[in-house]
Amino acid sequence: MVPDDSLTIRERAVAAWPTAWHGQNLRDILITMGYDVDRPWKQLPKKEREWILFTEDQPSVPVYPGYTHEEVQRAIKRKEAPSYMGTFTSARRHIMHTFANTQSPLMKKGRSNIC
């Protein structure tokens, strides 16, 4: 799920997440939650890495795209309306959901190889 641990979350270290909007949404959610998305993956504490990859928790938090964690905290204090509420999904949960709901024969074949 993390083929290059020298990358940051912003640089797509978590390759299992989608590349488009949903992947950016997950990064923005982590920023709100206080995770350092600009720190190389291998430098994040093991507990944080495991939570990001494997948690079953799905917290819903306010999302302020483009804000730093500090800016998010100030926006919350000022009661600034977020762009939207975002729900976190771990890498494992995203993969399992994708495999369970795919219509692609190739992905279904891949699912049988990893499950």
N, C-alpha and C positions, 0 to 999 in steps of 0.2 A: 504494500500500500504506500510505502515511502521508499522508492527506489534510489533516491539520492538524498541522504540525510544532511548534506551540506547546504541544501536549499532551505529557504524560509517558507513559512506557510503562504505568504504573499506571492512567493515565486513558484507556488504549486508543489510544495514538498509532498503534500497528500495527493498523490496521483489518482487515488480512487475516487476523488470528488470530481464532479463535472467541471468542464472548462468555462462554460458560459455563465449566465447570471446566477444560477444556483450556487456555483462554486464561490463566486464573489460574495454572495449572501452569507455563506457559512463563514468566510473570513471576517466579514463585518460583524457577525454575531460574536465570534471569538474576541474581536476587539472590544465590543461592549462588555464582555465577560472578564476582560482584563488580561487576556493572553497576548503575548508579544509575537505578533505575526511577522515581525521583521528580524527575528532572531533565528539563526540556523537551527533546523530541527534537532540536530544532535546536541545542541546546547540547551534545549528546553529540558526541564526536570522530567525524569522518567514518568512520574505520576501524571503530569500534564499530557505527555505524549500518549500514554495508555488511555487516559480519559478521552482525548480527542479521537483516537482510533476505535475504541471499544465500548464506550459507555452506552447504556440503554436509556439513560436520561435524555429527555428532549425539552430542555428549558426554552421558554419563549421570552425574548428580551426585545427592548426597543432598538431599532436599527437606524443609525445616522450614517449613511454611506459617505465615505471620504473623510470621516472624522477620526482623529486619534483617540486612544482610550481616555486621555485627559479631557479632550474636547467633548466626548460623550458624557463624562461625569459632570462637566460644567453644564451641558445641555439639560441633563436630567435635573440638576439642582435648580436651574432656571425654569424648569417645567416646560421646556421647549418640546413641541410635538415631534415625535420621531417620524421618519418617512413611512415606516410601517413596523409591525411587530414581526420578528423572525424567529423561527423555531430551529434549534440546532439538531443536526443528525450526524451521528458518528460515521466514520468511514465504513466500518463493518455494517452498520444498519443501512447505510445508503446502498452498499453492494448487494446485500440480501434483498432489499426492497426492489432494486433494479432487476435482479435475476428472477425474483418471484413474479414480476409483472411484465417481463419482456415478451414480445411476440417474435423475436428474432430466433430462428432455428440455430444459428451459430452460437448465440449467447446461451441458449438452453443446453447445447452440447457442452459448453464451457462450464456451466453450473454443475453438471453431473461429474465433471472432473475435479471440482474443488469442494463439493459438499460431501 
